[in-house]
């Protein structure tokens, strides 16, 4: 097979890109030193995370001038996400750090006063200008996966072909091209069929024809449609009594059958189910490891192999939760949370989810009068991979009170009174899968982890888990009003109307389903078709 050379910036999930490149018919060779660029015919510069970290890494390794020289040869060069950002002159993220300066201008932080930041989800890359019809494989009606906080505004880009996206009222560069240079702010390797089409077009050097270019320009405004509603499939994974890894689901985290021998409920094999959800249109797939694997060496953790196999056929973002913390390996070796997360990223994960340890970290944060110590798992991982790589999974439950004066915690007046007619409640954070409550409100927790560098909240609700009665809308909006980072609504989804309700009655950024999909009551495709019929913008993976 033909070969593409890949620059490893040691940031984020590079395995997914390798799998995507191989899926479209190319072999991968690694650029291990600057001199390797002299012999490369096609180069891709990927990256996630921090602009300054990326640029300082390649500068220290001596890549800056060799990269510029390679681009000057006219050979195909592609930048992805931070790899695209590196082509500009600089970024507000690291004002002191210079970019490669191949493209004019600097990146700016999104306005967080009107929307969640980071910008996470599926958005457009609709063509704005054409000079030589060189935007590869982009389609105006397709959606692509973005995850970033900084973007290049649309200004002073004469001579470059540009595909744009909109986040709120801000229009920014989604993809850019000139001559042999092509770059995307989105991740084609995580953008389903549409992303694979773009990657293949670049590697094959298949440019849009003038007719296609004209049609794309005509459909520009329709294609800019904006950020879609994300529908996420979640798989709770653990070992059953026979030692097999299975997908399971329970009520309030009780995953054992109520009848017979009471064994762990087995709903299917993780890799097969993840592929099924991807093919049904899931925008993301989340694995929650609810078995600790205490007797297994870290490097052999079963979830690592699940990620390796899943990322070969599932080209949407993968999140892994459970066990992302400082641990002691079976041989007594101490392994940091950052090292554990790195193993998962190298195995195929795009994000890691932290649960109980985030509550403990928040308690320490408030005990230290809101001072960060830099040693928490959230801080370590976000510093290395960017805050978009860190999700915090929150498990609150309702505590009813007759009046706000009964508690020092922030309360809400609920539309659903308590068992004794209480009109107020607060949301208590829990740990250990909801088995232990802590003296901390959900608002306090999410504000603390946002300060530490968390990029997204996975918001569960113990009271709603397994009920199929719909999401806790009051909880979701309470959390959304407390922070600026995106929120994924979880727990309680039982039918497509529940997804419509949570998107229309709250400002949540995404919604997650589990049991209704596992049991075959509804498919992800049916949920998205229902939402589209109700006028909500969703991604269709066949475009």
C-alpha positions in Angstrom: 0.0 0.0 0.0 1.1 3.6 -0.5 2.6 5.3 2.5 1.9 8.5 4.5 4.4 9.9 7.1 3.0 10.9 10.4 4.5 13.4 12.8 4.0 12.2 16.4 3.6 15.2 18.7 3.0 12.9 21.7 -0.4 14.4 22.3 -3.8 12.8 22.4 -5.1 9.7 20.6 -2.8 9.1 17.6 -4.0 5.5 17.3 -7.4 6.5 15.8 -5.7 8.5 13.1 -3.5 5.5 12.2 -6.5 3.3 12.0 -8.4 5.8 9.8 -5.4 6.1 7.4 -5.2 2.3 7.2 -8.9 2.1 6.6 -8.6 4.3 3.5 -5.8 2.2 2.0 -2.5 3.7 3.2 0.4 2.5 5.4 1.8 4.7 8.1 5.4 5.5 8.7 6.5 7.6 11.7 8.7 10.6 11.4 11.2 9.9 14.2 13.6 12.8 13.5 13.7 16.0 11.4 15.8 14.4 8.8 13.0 11.9 8.0 11.1 14.8 6.4 13.6 14.9 3.6 12.5 11.5 2.3 8.7 11.8 2.9 6.2 12.2 0.1 3.1 12.9 2.1 3.0 14.3 5.7 0.3 14.6 8.2 0.8 16.8 11.3 -1.9 15.9 13.9 -2.3 17.1 17.5 -4.7 17.8 20.3 -4.4 20.0 23.3 -2.4 23.1 24.0 -0.9 25.2 21.2 2.1 26.2 23.3 2.9 22.7 24.4 2.7 21.5 20.8 4.9 24.2 19.4 7.5 24.0 22.1 7.6 20.2 21.7 8.4 20.4 18.0 10.7 23.4 18.4 12.8 21.5 21.0 13.0 18.5 18.8 14.3 20.7 15.9 11.2 20.3 13.6 10.3 23.9 12.9 12.6 24.7 9.9 12.4 21.2 8.4 8.6 21.4 8.5 8.7 24.8 6.7 11.2 23.3 4.2 9.0 20.3 3.5 6.0 22.6 2.9 8.1 24.6 0.5 8.8 21.5 -1.6 5.2 21.4 -2.8 4.6 17.9 -1.5 1.2 17.2 0.2 1.0 18.4 3.7 -2.0 18.2 6.1 -2.5 19.6 9.6 -5.2 18.4 11.9 -6.6 20.3 14.9 -3.6 21.7 16.8 -1.6 20.6 13.7 -3.6 23.1 11.8 -3.3 25.8 14.5 0.5 25.4 14.4 0.4 26.7 10.8 -0.7 30.2 11.9 1.5 32.9 13.3 0.4 32.4 16.9 -2.5 31.9 19.4 -3.9 33.7 22.4 -3.5 30.3 24.2 0.3 31.0 24.3 1.0 34.6 23.3 4.7 34.2 23.8 4.9 31.1 21.5 5.3 31.6 17.7 3.6 29.3 15.2 5.0 28.2 11.9 3.7 31.3 10.2 2.6 29.5 7.0 -0.9 31.0 7.3 -1.4 34.6 8.3 -3.2 35.6 11.6 -3.6 34.3 15.1 -6.1 32.1 16.9 -8.5 33.6 19.5 -10.5 32.2 22.4 -14.2 31.6 21.8 -16.5 34.0 23.7 -17.6 31.9 26.7 -20.2 34.4 27.9 -22.7 33.2 25.4 -21.8 29.5 24.9 -19.9 26.6 26.4 -16.2 26.4 25.8 -14.5 24.2 24.6 -16.5 23.9 21.4 -17.2 20.2 21.4 -19.4 18.4 18.8 -20.4 18.0 15.2 -20.4 21.1 13.1 -20.1 22.1 9.5 -17.1 22.9 7.2 -19.0 24.8 4.5 -17.0 26.4 1.7 -16.8 30.2 1.7 -14.2 30.9 -1.0 -12.5 29.1 -3.8 -9.4 30.0 -5.7 -8.2 26.7 -7.1 -10.9 24.3 -6.0 -8.5 22.5 -3.6 -10.7 21.7 -0.6 -10.6 17.9 -0.5 -13.7 15.9 -0.1 -15.6 18.5 1.9 -19.4 18.4 1.5 -21.6 21.3 2.6 -24.2 19.1 4.2 -21.8 16.9 6.1 -20.9 17.4 9.8 -17.4 17.0 11.2 -16.2 16.5 14.8 -14.6 19.5 16.5 -13.1 19.8 19.9 -11.2 23.1 20.7 -11.3 26.3 22.6 -9.3 28.5 20.2 -10.1 29.2 16.6 -9.0 31.4 13.6 -11.6 34.1 12.9 -12.6 34.7 9.2 -10.5 37.7 8.3 -7.4 38.5 6.2 -7.1 35.2 4.5 -6.9 36.3 0.9 -5.5 33.7 -1.4 -6.6 30.7 0.7 -9.5 28.4 0.2 -11.5 28.4 3.4 -14.3 26.2 4.7 -16.1 27.8 7.7 -18.1 26.7 10.7 -20.2 28.8 13.1 -20.4 28.5 16.9 -23.0 30.8 18.1 -22.5 34.0 16.1 -18.8 33.4 15.7 -17.6 32.2 12.3 -14.2 30.5 12.2 -11.9 28.5 10.0 -13.0 24.8 9.8 -10.6 23.9 7.0 -8.1 25.8 4.9 -6.1 25.0 1.8 -3.6 26.6 -0.6 -1.4 24.7 -3.1 -0.1 21.6 -1.4 -1.2 22.6 2.1 -4.5 21.4 3.6 -5.5 21.7 7.2 -8.7 21.0 9.3 -9.7 22.3 12.7 -11.9 19.2 13.0 -10.7 15.6 13.4 -11.4 13.7 10.1 -10.4 10.4 11.9 -13.3 11.0 14.3 -15.8 12.3 11.8 -17.3 9.1 10.7 -17.8 8.4 7.0 -17.6 12.1 6.1 -14.2 12.4 7.8 -12.8 9.2 6.1 -13.9 10.7 2.8 -11.9 13.9 3.5 -8.8 11.9 4.6 -8.9 9.7 1.5 -9.4 12.6 -0.8 -6.3 14.3 0.6 -4.1 11.2 0.5 -5.2 10.5 -3.1 -4.9 14.2 -3.9 -8.5 14.2 -5.3 -9.6 17.8 -5.5 -13.1 19.1 -6.0 -14.1 19.7 -9.6 -15.1 23.2 -10.6 -18.7 22.0 -10.9 -18.6 20.5 -7.4 -16.9 23.7 -6.1 -19.7 25.9 -7.6 -22.4 23.7 -6.1 -20.7 23.9 -2.7 -20.5 27.6 -2.8 -24.2 27.9 -3.7 -25.1 25.7 -0.8 -22.8 27.6 1.6 -25.4 29.1 3.9 -27.5 25.9 4.2 -24.3 23.9 4.9 -23.2 26.2 7.8 -26.2 24.9 9.8 -24.2 24.9 13.0 -23.6 22.6 15.9 -25.8 19.5 16.0 -27.4 17.9 19.0 -25.1 15.1 20.1 -26.6 11.7 20.9 -24.1 9.5 22.8 -24.3 5.8 23.5 -22.9 4.6 26.8 -21.7 1.1 27.7 -21.2 0.1 31.4 -18.6 -2.7 31.2 -17.5 -5.1 33.9 -16.6 -8.8 34.4 -19.4 -11.2 35.1 -19.3 -14.1 37.5 -17.6 -16.2 34.9 -14.8 -13.7 34.3 -16.1 -12.5 30.9 -16.2 -8.8 30.0 -19.8 -7.8 29.3 -21.9 -4.7 28.8 -24.4 -4.5 31.7 -27.0 -2.1 33.0 -28.9 -1.8 36.3 -31.2 0.3 38.4 -29.4 2.8 40.7 -26.2 0.9 39.8 -27.5 -2.6 40.8 -26.5 -4.7 37.8 -27.5 -8.1 39.1 -30.6 -10.0 37.9 -33.5 -9.9 40.3 -34.4 -13.5 39.6 -32.6 -16.8 39.5 -29.0 -16.9 40.6 -28.8 -13.2 40.6 -25.8 -13.1 38.2 -24.5 -9.9 36.5 -26.8 -8.8 33.8 -25.2 -9.6 30.4 -26.4 -7.4 27.5 -23.6 -8.1 25.0 -20.0 -7.9 24.1 -18.4 -4.3 24.3 -16.6 -4.2 21.0 -19.5 -5.6 19.0 -22.0 -3.3 20.6 -19.9 -0.2 20.2 -19.6 -1.0 16.4 -23.4 -1.4 16.2 -24.0 2.0 17.8 -21.4 3.6 15.5 -23.2 2.2 12.5 -26.5 3.4 13.9 -25.2 6.9 14.0 -24.0 7.5 17.6 -22.1 10.7 17.8 -19.8 9.4 20.5 -19.4 6.1 22.4 -18.6 6.1 26.1 -17.2 3.1 28.0 -17.6 3.2 31.8 -15.5 0.5 33.4 -17.4 -0.5 36.6 -14.9 -3.3 37.5 -11.6 -2.3 39.1 -9.5 -5.1 37.7 -7.5 -5.0 40.9 -5.6 -8.2 40.2 -4.6 -7.3 36.7 -1.3 -5.4 35.7 -2.1 -2.0 34.5 -0.6 -2.5 31.1 -2.9 -5.6 30.6 -6.1 -4.0 31.7 -9.0 -5.5 29.6 -10.3 -2.0 28.8 -7.1 -1.2 26.9 -7.8 -4.1 24.5 -11.4 -3.1 24.1 -10.3 0.4 23.0 -7.7 -1.0 20.6 -10.2 -3.2 18.9 -13.1 -0.7 18.9 -11.0 2.1 17.4 -10.2 0.0 14.4 -13.9 0.2 13.2 -15.5 3.0 15.2 -14.5 6.4 13.8 -16.3 8.7 16.3 -14.9 9.9 19.7 -14.4 7.2 22.4 -14.4 8.1 26.1 -13.2 5.7 28.8 -14.1 6.1 32.5 -13.2 4.1 35.6 -9.8 3.6 37.1 -8.3 6.9 35.9 -6.3 7.8 39.0 -3.0 7.3 40.8 -2.7 3.6 41.5 -0.2 1.0 42.7 0.4 -1.8 40.1 0.4 -5.4 41.0 4.2 -5.4 41.3 4.1 -2.5 43.7 5.1 0.1 41.2 3.3 3.5 41.6 1.5 4.6 38.4 0.3 8.2 38.1 -3.1 9.1 36.8 -1.4 10.8 33.8 0.4 7.6 33.0 -2.8 5.6 33.2 -4.6 8.1 31.0 -1.7 8.0 28.5 -2.1 4.2 28.2 -5.8 4.7 27.3 -5.1 7.5 24.8 -2.5 5.3 23.1 -5.0 2.5 23.0 -7.7 4.5 21.2 -9.5 6.7 23.8 -10.1 10.4 22.9 -11.2 11.4 26.4 -10.9 10.0 29.9 -13.6 10.3 32.5 -12.9 10.7 36.2 -15.5 10.0 38.9 -15.0 9.6 42.6 -11.5 11.0 42.6 -12.8 14.2 41.3 -15.0 14.6 44.4 -12.0 14.0 46.7 -10.0 16.6 44.7 -12.8 19.1 44.9 -13.0 18.7 48.7 -9.2 19.4 48.9 -9.7 22.4 46.6 -12.2 24.0 48.9 -10.2 23.0 52.0 -7.3 24.9 50.5 -9.5 28.0 49.9 -9.8 27.4 46.2 -6.1 27.0 45.5 -4.9 24.6 42.9 -2.0 22.3 43.7 -1.3 21.0 40.3 -1.2 17.3 41.4 -4.8 16.2 40.9 -5.5 13.8 38.0 -7.6 16.5 36.3 -4.8 19.0 36.4 -2.1 16.5 35.3 -4.1 15.2 32.3 -5.5 18.5 31.1 -2.0 20.1 31.3 -0.6 17.4 29.1 -3.5 16.8 26.7 -5.8 19.8 27.0 -9.0 20.2 29.0 -11.1 18.8 26.1 -9.5 15.4 26.9 -10.9 15.3 30.5 -14.5 14.5 31.4 -15.7 14.4 35.0 -18.5 12.0 35.7 -20.8 13.3 38.4 -23.3 11.2 40.4 -25.6 13.4 42.4 -28.8 12.5 44.2 -31.7 14.7 45.5 -31.9 15.6 49.2 -35.3 17.1 49.9 -35.7 19.9 52.5 -38.8 21.9 53.6 -37.0 25.2 53.2 -33.6 26.6 52.0 -32.8 27.4 55.6 -32.5 23.7 56.5 -29.2 23.4 54.7 -26.1 25.4 53.9 -26.1 24.0 50.4 -27.7 25.7 47.4 -31.3 24.6 46.9 -33.8 24.8 44.1 -37.6 25.0 44.3 -38.7 21.8 42.6 -41.7 21.0 40.6 -41.6 17.5 42.0 -42.2 17.6 45.8 -40.5 15.1 48.1 -42.1 12.2 50.0 -43.3 14.5 52.7 -44.4 17.3 50.4 -41.0 19.1 50.6 -40.8 21.9 47.9 -37.1 22.3 48.0 -34.1 20.1 47.3 -30.3 20.2 46.8 -28.2 17.8 44.9 -25.7 15.8 46.9 -22.5 14.5 45.3 -21.7 10.8 45.8 -18.8 8.5 45.3 -18.2 4.8 44.8 -21.0 4.4 42.3 -23.5 6.3 44.4 -23.0 4.1 47.5 -21.5 7.0 49.6 -22.8 10.5 49.9 -20.5 13.5 50.5 -21.2 16.9 52.1 -20.9 18.7 48.8 -23.4 20.0 46.3 -23.3 19.3 42.6 -22.8 23.1 41.9 -19.7 23.1 44.2 -18.2 20.0 42.5 -18.6 21.1 38.9 -17.3 24.6 39.6 -14.2 23.1 41.3 -13.4 20.7 38.5 -13.9 23.4 35.9 -11.3 25.4 37.7 -8.9 22.4 37.7 -9.1 22.0 34.0 -12.0 19.6 33.3 -13.4 20.2 29.8 -16.8 18.5 30.0 -19.3 17.2 32.6 -21.0 13.8 32.3 -24.0 14.5 34.5 -25.7 11.3 35.9 -28.6 11.3 38.3 -28.9 8.4 40.8 -32.6 9.1 41.3 -33.3 8.7 37.5 -30.9 5.8 36.7 -32.7 2.9 35.2 -36.2 4.5 35.5 -36.8 5.2 31.8 -38.8 8.2 33.0 -36.8 11.0 31.3 -33.9 13.2 32.3 -33.8 15.3 35.5 -34.3 18.6 33.7 -34.0 20.6 36.9 -30.6 19.1 37.7 -29.3 19.6 34.2 -30.2 23.3 34.0 -28.9 23.9 37.5 -25.5 22.5 36.5 -25.5 24.3 33.1 -26.2 27.6 34.9 -23.2 27.0 37.2 -20.4 26.5 34.7 -19.2 27.4 31.2 -17.9 24.1 30.0 -20.2 21.6 28.1 -22.6 19.2 29.9 -23.7 15.7 28.8 -27.1 14.8 30.2 -27.4 11.2 31.4 -29.7 8.9 33.3 -33.4 8.3 32.7 -33.7 8.2 28.9 -36.4 5.7 27.9 -37.6 6.8 24.5 -36.8 9.4 21.8 -39.2 12.0 23.2 -37.0 12.2 26.3 -34.1 13.4 24.1 -36.3 16.0 22.5 -37.4 17.2 25.9 -33.9 17.6 27.3 -32.7 19.5 24.2 -35.7 21.8 24.1 -36.2 22.4 27.8 -32.5 22.7 28.9 -29.4 24.1 27.4 -27.5 20.8 27.6 -24.8 20.2 25.0 -25.4 16.5 24.5 -27.6 13.6 25.8 -26.7 10.0 26.6 -28.6 6.8 26.4 -27.8 3.3 27.5 -30.4 0.8 28.6 -33.0 1.7 25.9 -30.3 1.0 23.3 -28.9 -2.1 24.9 -32.3 -3.7 25.2 -33.1 -3.0 21.6 -36.2 -0.9 22.4 -34.9 1.9 20.3 -31.8 2.5 18.1 -29.7 5.6 18.0 -30.8 6.1 14.4 -34.5 6.1 15.5 -33.7 8.7 18.2 -32.0 11.0 15.7 -34.7 10.5 13.0 -37.3 11.5 15.7 -35.3 14.6 16.7 -34.9 15.6 13.0 -38.7 15.3 12.5 -39.2 17.6 15.5 -36.9 20.2 13.8 -33.7 19.6 15.8 -30.4 19.6 14.0 -28.7 16.2 14.1 -25.9 14.6 12.2 -26.6 12.0 9.5 -23.6 9.7 9.1 -24.4 8.7 5.5 -23.4 12.2 4.2 
